[in-house]
Amino acid sequence: MFACATAPAGGGAADDDANRPIVIGESHTLSSALLGDDRQINVWIPPGYADDRPIHGTIYLLDGALDQDFEHIAGLAQLGALSWTFETFLVVGIQTKDRQHELTSPPTDPRFVKGFPTAGGAATFRRFLVEEVRAFVEARYRTGARRVLVGESLAGLFVVDTFLEAPGSFDDYLAVSPSLWWDARSVAEGAAAKLARHGPSDHRLYVASADEGGAMKVGTDLFLAALRAAEPEGLTWTHSDRSASETHATIYHGAVLEALRRFYALPPYEGETPWWMDVDGVPPDAPAEPGS
């Protein structure tokens, strides 16, 4: 387990109340034969899980170490569980180390080959996720039906690349500000041919973009054009253009919340309106009129 502890504010608290850990999940170390390395795997468990309350699926979060994006994305899942506005998920954070290597396909443009000497390990990292991480998680946890891959920036590129190369690896794909500038936009340029090989599915794909502009925007536009032209059977997809309000540094948290609300929304509460919410309401046991 992992925890965060702080001293009580203002002092004066009893000793037995000081420095109590705040536990938000479980942390494992997974030894990977494919990577030849150990990786931190962090798991957020939704409320009611121990009582067999149903869950919708599992979010597999790239860059999911404690010093990466795990805690703030787990917070979104917590919000969904508390608010009942979208489905309940288990969250699995997967640590990345050499992101330039693990999240990119092999470059073909000579400039990228020279400029990014460690690049090109995406296929092996994808096998690690599917064959090792998923097996590790599903042997230990109740995971629900849908598997959702989430990532931002280079991790967003990996999400798009995985959707194109091996769509059956996950059910749904959330790519925030994907780095589709990579390798002179080769992933985006090759999208049409790869989409043509996709069969019918019930996949969901969410792509969000900020105000990056330049090669990032060109790559994103190429990928979106390929999606529109292909119209893959059964695919539900959306593009969220957040360029008017978000930068590459600010987009991630809000975009994932939007995706969860869009794809996994729960119906609004339809019970009887409580009396205190009714303008003319009175408590059920209150007198009908003052003084009666």
C-alpha positions in Angstrom: 0.0 0.0 0.0 1.1 3.6 -0.5 0.1 6.6 1.7 0.7 10.3 2.2 1.0 11.7 5.7 1.0 15.3 6.9 1.3 16.9 10.3 -2.0 18.2 11.8 -2.6 21.9 11.1 -2.4 24.3 14.0 -0.8 21.9 16.4 -2.3 20.8 19.7 -3.7 17.6 18.3 -3.5 14.4 20.4 -0.5 12.3 19.6 -2.6 9.4 18.5 -4.3 11.6 15.9 -1.0 12.8 14.3 0.4 11.5 11.1 -2.3 9.1 10.1 -1.6 7.8 6.6 -4.1 8.5 3.8 -4.4 5.3 1.8 -5.6 5.7 -1.7 -4.8 2.3 -3.2 -2.4 -0.5 -3.5 1.1 -0.5 -5.1 2.9 -3.5 -6.6 6.2 -4.2 -8.2 5.9 -6.2 -11.3 9.0 -8.0 -12.7 8.7 -8.0 -16.5 10.4 -10.7 -18.6 9.6 -8.7 -21.7 11.2 -5.5 -20.5 13.9 -7.1 -18.3 13.0 -4.6 -15.6 10.7 -4.0 -12.6 7.8 -1.7 -12.9 5.5 0.0 -10.4 1.9 -1.0 -10.8 -0.6 1.2 -8.8 -4.2 0.2 -8.3 -7.1 2.4 -7.1 -10.0 0.4 -5.8 -13.5 1.9 -5.9 -15.8 2.2 -2.9 -17.9 -0.9 -2.3 -15.5 -3.1 -4.2 -15.0 -5.5 -1.3 -18.8 -5.9 -1.1 -19.0 -7.0 -4.7 -20.5 -3.8 -5.9 -20.4 -4.0 -9.7 -17.8 -2.1 -11.7 -17.9 -1.2 -15.4 -14.3 -1.9 -16.3 -10.6 -1.1 -15.8 -8.7 2.1 -16.8 -5.1 1.2 -17.8 -3.2 4.4 -17.3 0.1 5.0 -19.0 2.6 7.1 -17.1 0.9 5.8 -14.0 3.6 5.9 -11.3 3.0 7.8 -8.1 5.3 10.7 -9.4 3.4 10.6 -12.7 -0.3 10.8 -13.4 -1.8 8.1 -11.2 -3.2 10.1 -8.3 -5.0 12.8 -10.3 -6.6 10.3 -12.6 -7.6 8.1 -9.7 -9.2 11.2 -8.3 -11.5 11.4 -11.3 -12.6 7.8 -10.8 -13.3 8.7 -7.2 -15.4 11.6 -8.3 -17.4 9.3 -10.5 -18.0 6.8 -7.7 -19.1 9.6 -5.4 -21.3 11.6 -7.8 -22.9 8.6 -9.7 -22.5 10.7 -12.8 -20.4 8.1 -14.7 -19.6 4.4 -14.4 -17.3 3.0 -11.7 -13.8 1.8 -12.7 -10.8 0.2 -11.3 -7.7 2.3 -12.1 -4.4 0.6 -12.9 -1.4 3.0 -13.2 1.6 1.6 -15.2 5.0 3.2 -14.6 7.0 4.3 -17.7 10.7 5.0 -17.5 12.2 5.8 -20.9 9.1 7.3 -22.5 10.9 8.1 -25.7 11.7 4.4 -26.1 8.6 2.7 -24.7 5.9 4.9 -26.2 7.1 5.3 -29.7 7.1 3.2 -32.8 10.4 2.8 -34.7 11.1 6.0 -36.6 11.7 6.0 -40.4 12.5 9.6 -41.0 16.3 10.0 -40.8 16.0 13.1 -38.7 14.1 11.2 -36.0 16.4 8.2 -36.2 19.3 10.4 -35.5 17.5 12.7 -33.0 15.8 10.0 -30.9 18.4 7.2 -30.6 16.4 5.2 -28.0 13.1 5.3 -29.8 11.1 2.4 -31.1 10.0 0.2 -28.2 6.2 0.6 -28.5 5.5 -2.9 -29.7 7.4 -4.5 -26.8 5.7 -2.2 -24.3 2.3 -3.1 -25.8 3.1 -6.8 -25.3 4.1 -6.0 -21.7 0.7 -4.3 -21.1 -1.4 -7.0 -22.7 0.5 -10.1 -21.7 2.0 -9.2 -18.3 0.2 -6.2 -16.8 -3.2 -7.3 -17.7 -2.6 -10.9 -16.6 -1.2 -9.7 -13.3 -4.2 -7.4 -12.6 -6.9 -9.8 -13.8 -5.5 -12.6 -11.6 -5.7 -10.4 -8.5 -8.7 -8.1 -9.0 -12.3 -8.1 -10.2 -11.9 -5.9 -13.3 -15.2 -5.4 -15.0 -16.0 -5.9 -18.7 -14.3 -3.0 -20.5 -10.6 -2.3 -20.7 -9.8 1.4 -21.3 -6.3 2.6 -22.3 -5.5 6.2 -21.3 -2.5 8.5 -22.1 -1.4 12.0 -22.8 1.3 13.5 -25.1 3.7 10.6 -26.0 1.4 8.3 -24.1 -1.5 9.7 -26.2 0.5 8.8 -29.3 0.9 5.3 -27.9 -2.9 5.1 -27.4 -3.5 6.1 -31.0 -0.8 3.7 -32.3 -2.2 0.8 -30.3 -5.7 1.5 -31.6 -4.5 1.4 -35.1 -2.0 -1.5 -34.8 -3.7 -3.8 -32.4 -7.3 -2.5 -31.8 -8.3 -5.7 -29.9 -5.8 -5.0 -27.2 -8.3 -2.8 -25.3 -11.9 -1.9 -25.7 -11.7 1.9 -25.5 -9.0 4.4 -26.2 -8.6 7.9 -24.6 -5.8 9.9 -26.3 -5.2 13.4 -24.9 -3.0 15.7 -27.0 -1.4 12.8 -28.7 2.1 13.5 -30.1 1.2 12.8 -33.7 4.1 15.0 -34.8 6.2 11.9 -34.2 8.4 10.6 -37.0 7.1 13.3 -39.4 3.5 12.3 -38.7 4.0 8.7 -39.8 1.4 7.3 -37.5 -1.2 9.7 -38.8 -0.1 9.3 -42.4 -0.5 5.5 -42.1 -3.9 5.6 -40.3 -6.1 5.2 -43.4 -4.5 2.0 -44.5 -4.6 0.5 -40.9 -8.2 1.6 -40.4 -9.1 -0.2 -43.7 -8.0 -3.5 -42.0 -10.2 -3.0 -38.9 -13.3 -5.2 -38.6 -16.6 -4.3 -36.9 -16.2 -3.5 -33.3 -17.8 -1.7 -30.3 -14.6 0.3 -29.6 -14.8 3.9 -28.3 -12.1 6.4 -29.2 -11.7 9.9 -27.6 -9.1 12.3 -29.0 -8.6 15.7 -27.4 -6.3 18.5 -28.6 -5.1 21.7 -27.0 -3.6 24.8 -28.6 -0.3 23.2 -29.7 -0.7 24.0 -33.4 2.2 23.3 -35.9 3.1 19.7 -36.6 1.0 18.4 -33.7 -2.2 19.9 -35.2 -1.3 18.7 -38.7 -0.8 15.2 -37.4 -4.1 15.3 -35.5 -6.0 16.7 -38.4 -4.6 13.9 -40.7 -5.7 11.3 -38.2 -9.2 12.8 -37.8 -9.6 13.0 -41.6 -8.7 9.3 -41.9 -11.4 8.4 -39.2 -14.0 10.4 -41.1 -13.2 8.8 -44.4 -13.1 5.3 -43.1 -16.2 5.4 -40.9 -15.2 2.2 -39.1 -18.2 0.0 -38.4 -19.3 0.0 -34.8 -16.7 2.6 -33.7 -17.9 5.4 -31.5 -15.5 8.2 -31.6 -15.2 11.9 -30.8 -12.7 14.7 -31.1 -12.7 17.4 -28.4 -11.1 20.6 -29.6 -10.0 22.4 -26.5 -7.6 24.7 -28.3 -9.5 27.9 -27.2 -9.0 27.2 -23.5 -6.2 24.6 -22.9 -2.5 24.2 -23.5 -0.5 21.0 -23.6 0.3 21.5 -20.0 -3.3 22.0 -18.8 -5.5 19.8 -20.9 -5.1 16.3 -19.4 -7.3 16.3 -16.3 -10.3 18.0 -17.7 -10.2 16.1 -20.9 -10.2 12.7 -19.2 -13.2 13.9 -17.1 -15.0 14.9 -20.2 -14.3 11.5 -21.8 -15.6 9.6 -18.8 -18.7 11.7 -18.7 -19.3 11.3 -22.4 -18.7 7.6 -22.9 -19.8 6.2 -19.5 -22.5 8.5 -18.3 -25.0 7.2 -15.8 -28.7 8.3 -16.1 -29.7 11.1 -13.8 -31.4 10.4 -10.5 -35.1 9.8 -11.2 -36.5 9.3 -7.7 -39.1 11.5 -6.0 -37.9 15.0 -5.4 -37.1 15.4 -1.7 -39.4 17.9 0.1 -36.5 20.2 0.9 -35.8 20.6 -2.8 -39.4 21.6 -3.6 -40.1 25.3 -3.4 -43.4 24.6 -1.7 -42.3 21.5 0.1 -42.7 20.8 3.8 -41.5 17.9 5.9 -43.8 14.9 5.8 -44.6 15.2 9.6 -44.9 19.0 9.6 -48.3 20.7 10.3 -50.1 21.7 7.1 -50.3 25.4 8.2 -48.5 27.4 10.9 -50.4 27.1 14.2 -52.5 24.1 13.1 
